[in-house]
Amino acid sequence: MMKKLVYYLYPKGRELSFAYMAEKHIEIINEKYNVFPSTLSSFNTIINTQKFSGYFHPYFYPLTTMGEIKETLLKRKVDRIDTLIGVDVADSNSLSKWAVDMANLATAFIVNSRWSYNAYVESGVKVPVHIVYHGLENEWFREKRKPQHALLRFLTELKQKKNLFYILYFLWHSGYRKGADLALRLIDCIDKLKINYMLIIKKMDINDPALKEFSRYKTFIIEGRFPRDWLIDLYDLADLLLLPSRGGSFELNGLEALARGIPVLMPSVGAWTEYTPPGLSKYLWVKTAKMVPVLPGNTIHDGLGGEWDNEDACEKFIYLYTNYNDIKQRVMEKVTWIRENFSWNVIKPQLWSVHEKYFSL
């Protein structure tokens, strides 16, 4: 039995990664307990009628001048809060002083990686910080099938007809943070090797300057959101995923690719190293050349992330391409490890444990 109504406030009705993950948390918590989902903007109404118990997901952005709750409101109403669990990320290796001050108004935090945990604690967050990794649904471990989407069937036929090596790259949100320029440098290297490749860019509503540059190479762009089944089919088309992100608290597409047995080239610094299966780092990690600002001018994530070394990225690709069947087999053998450590069935007890700690009688 819960001591009172527990709210889970998030960007309800918006197509954001935060909303997707919040809805997954709500689904999991409600398997054993009860949380009431609502929009972040409902906080003002709630706090004026009762003491607040629940979650903010995400925590920081709603408190900014552009957000739905505002810093000043939270500070004024802090005595009206019984329990507040912030759920957020760390895109760089540190938080700003403002973010730390805001974090310390919460009861506790949930973050999605050891990388995020270290950024919070080392920046000065004093309230308890708990790690609850992002997980994968059971569908991610299904058998490979014939693609259902007409476009993906076309790409399947094209790959077979032309004997193409498909390289997949996701360009969402900030092109700089996602390493679009680094991916471009690597594709330039690959193009000079005269191999039979095609770059498939999966993008959302972003018009990054790099897209024009990518068009100079053998590139196919897919735009818009795919349901999970189609997305899995897209991964299954790929021979390699590029993950050149300078920063990010988790970068779920790297985990998704590994779950489908797809090799991933990624920097040797970042949260993705936490889900790299044992024994694969020497094939998949690209040397980090330097630490650089991830989101210049950001008021929350003001730290650094790893920028991969362009020459090492090219060398790693050549080695991977030359020894592809062996490395692909090694990655396939680790799919079970991914399932045993990062399926939602494994992750959900972590979330239940945090919920029980703060909201159970």
N, C-alpha and C positions, 0 to 999 in steps of 0.2 A: 504494500500500500504506500502511495506517495503522500508526502506531507501537505502538498498543495498543487495547484495547477502549474505545470512546467511548460513554458513557451519555448519554441524554437523559431527565432526570427531570422529571416534570410530574404534574398531578392526574389521573392515568389513571383512566378510568371515571366521571368526574364531568362533569355538564353545565355547563361553565363556558366563557366565551370564551377563557380562558387555555388550557384543554384543547384546544379546537378549533384554536387557532393553533399550539399545540405539535405537534399531530398533522400539521398542514400542513407545518410545518418538518421534521418527521421524514420525511415522504413525499418532500419535495424533496431533503433531504440524501442520502437513500437512493437517489436516482436516479443519483448519482455515487459516493457513499461509503457507509459503514456506520455507523449509530448504533444503539445498543440501547436501546429505550424501556423505562422502568420508572417505578414510583411514586416520589414524593419521599421517602416513608418508607423506601425501600430504601437510602438513602444510608448509614445507620448500618452496615448489613450489609456494604456494598461497602467502606467506608473501613476496616473492621476486617480485611479480607482482602487488600486491594491498594491501591495509590495510585489516587486518583480522577482521571479525565479525562472531562470532559463538560459538560453544560448543566444549569442549574436554571431552570425556567420554570413559574411566576414565581419570581423570586429572593427578594424581600423577605418576603412573607407567611409562607413556611415557616420563617423565622428568628425570628418573633415567638413569644410565649409560647403562642399558639394554634396555631402551625404544626407541621409534621411533623418538622423538622430541628432547630430551636432554635439561637439565636445562640451559646450556650455550647458546643454540640457542634462547630459550625463553627470556632470559635476554638481549641478544644482540638486539632482534627484538621487545622489548616491546613497543617502540615508533611507531611501525608499526601495533599495535593492536588497533582497535577501541573499540570493545566490546568482552570480552572473559568470557564465563560462564563455570566454572568448574563443572563437574558432577562426584561425587565420594561418598565414604562411610567412615564409621569409624568402623573398626572391633574391636577396643578397646575403652576405655574411654578417650584416649588422642592421640594427634598427636605429632610427633617429631618436634623439632625446625626447621629442614630443611623443613618439610612438611608445617608448618605454614608460613615460609618465602615464599615458592612457592605459597601457597594459596593466600597470600596477593598481588601477582602479577596479579591475575585475577580481573575481574570487580565484580563478584559475584559468589556464589556457589549454586548448588542444591544438597541436601542430601535427604536420603530416610527415615529418622526417627527422632524423637525427641532425641533419644540416640545419633545419629550422630551429630545433631545440637549442643547438649551440648558439645560433644567432641571438635568440631571445635571452638566454641565460648570460652569455658573455657581454651582451649590451646593457645588462642591468635589470632585467625583469626579475622581480623578487617573489611574485606569486608562483604557486606550483605550475609547472609546464609538463603536459603529458603528450606522449607520441602515440598517435593513432594513424597508421599508414593508410594510404589509399589502397583499395583492393580491386579485384577483378571478379566479375560475375562468372558463373559456371559456363556460360556460352563461350567465353574466351578459350576454353579448353576442348571445344567440340572438334569433330573430325572436319577436315578440309572438304569443301563441297564445290559444285559448279556454281559460279556467281549468279545471283538472281537479277542484279541490275543490268540493264542493257549496255550501259557504258562500260561496266566492268567485264562483261562478256566480250565486248569489242576489244578491250585491252588484253584480255586473255588470248584471243585469236591472233591479235597483232604480235604479241610476245612469241607465240609458237611459230608463227609464219616467218618472222624476222630474226628469231633466236636472240631476243633482246635481254639484256641484264637490267632489271628495273630497280631504280634507286628512288626511295620514297622520302619525302621531306614535308613536314607540317609547318606551314607559315601562318601562325595565329598571333593575334595581339601585336606586340612590339617586334618588328623585324630585327632590330639591333639586339634585343635581349635573346631572341631566338637564333641569333647568329646567321642571319640571311647573307651577310657579306662573306662570312667564313664558308658557308655552303657554296657560295658562288665561286670563291677561290678554288675550292676542291673540285667543283664541276669543271672549271677551266683546266685543271690538272688532268682530270679524267678524259676530257675531250681530246687532249693532246696525245693520249695513249692510243687513240684510234681503235678503241674497243666498241663493241656493238651494245651501247647502253641507251637508256631513256630515263630522264629525271621526271618523276611524277610529283607534282606539288599539290598537296591538299591544303587549300586556303579557306579562310573565312572572309568576312567583310573587311579586308585590309588591302590597301593599295600601296604597298611598300615600293620604294624606288628600285629595289633589287629585282622586282618582277620583270621590268623592262630588260634588265641585263640578262636574266635567265633565259629570255626569249631568243637570245643569240645562240643558244645551245639546243640540244635535242630534248625539248621540255613539253610536258603535257600537264595542263593545269585543271584541277577539279575543284570547284567552288561549292560552298554550302555545307549544311549539316547532313550527315548520314546517320540513319538508325544503326544500332549496334551490329546487326547481322551484315549489313552492307559494308560497314567499317572493317569487320573481321575479314570479309572477302577481299577488301582492298589490301590489307596487310598480307594476305595469302598470295597476292600477285607479286609482292615485292621480294627482291633478293637481298636488299639492304635498306636499313633505315639510317638516315643522317640525323644526328642529335647534337648540333654544334652550339647549343645554348650557352650563353655567357652566365646566365643565372636561371633561377627557378627553384621552387621549393620541393619539386618532385619530378615534373615532366612525365606525365602519365603515358604518353605515346611510346616512350622507351620501354616501359614495362609491358605495354600491350604487344609491342613487336616481339619481345623476348618470349612472351606467352605463346606466340604463334611460331616460335622457332626461327625468328628472323634475326640475323646479326645486326648489331647497332654500333655505329661509330659515335663515340661521345668523349667529352673532355674528362681528364683524370681527376678533376675537382668538381664536386657538386653532389646533389642529393641522389642522382641516378646511380652513383657508385654503390649506394646501399642496396640496390636491387640487382646489381650485376652478379650473376651466379658465380660461385667459386670456380677458379681455374680459367675464367674467360677474360680477365682484365688485360692480359698481355696481347690478346687479339683485338679487343674492342676499345680500349682506352687510348685516346690520343694525348700525347704529352701536353701539359699546360704551359704555354709560353709566358704568361703573365697574369696577374690579377688586375682587373679593370672595373670601373664603375658599371653597374648593371643597368640602373635606371637613373641617369643623370638628372638631378633636380627633383627627384622624388622625395616627398615629405615623410614617407614611411620607411622605405627600404633604401637606406643611404650608403650601403656598403659595396663590397666588391664580389666578383665572381670570376671563375676561371675562363680565360680565352685560350682556345686550343692553338697549338703551333701548326701553321699552315703546311710546312714541309713535312712534319711528322704525320699529319692527316693524309697527305698524298702517299707517303711511304706505307702507312697502315692500310690504305685502300689497295695499293698494288699488291701487298702481301696477302690481304684477304681475298682479292680477286684471283690471284694466282693459285691460292690454296683453298678455294671456295668450298669445294665438296667436303673437305676435312673439317673446316671451321663450322660450316653449316651443320654438320653432324654433331659436333661438340655442343652447339647451341641447342639443337633438338633434344639432346640427352639431358639438358638442364630444365626443360619445360616442367618436369615433375617437381623440381626444386622451386620454381616460380609458383606453382600451384600450392605447394605445401607451406609456403611462406607469405604469399600475397593474394590468395583468394579471399573473398569477403567472409567465407566460412571460418577462416583462420583469424581474420582481422576483427570481426564483430565482437568477440569477447573483450578486446581492448577497449572498445567504446562502451560496452556494458559496464565494465569495471569502473570507468571514470564516472559514468552516470550514477552508479550505485554509491560511489564515494561521496557525491555532493547532493544527491536528491533522495536517497532512501532514508527511511526513518531509522 
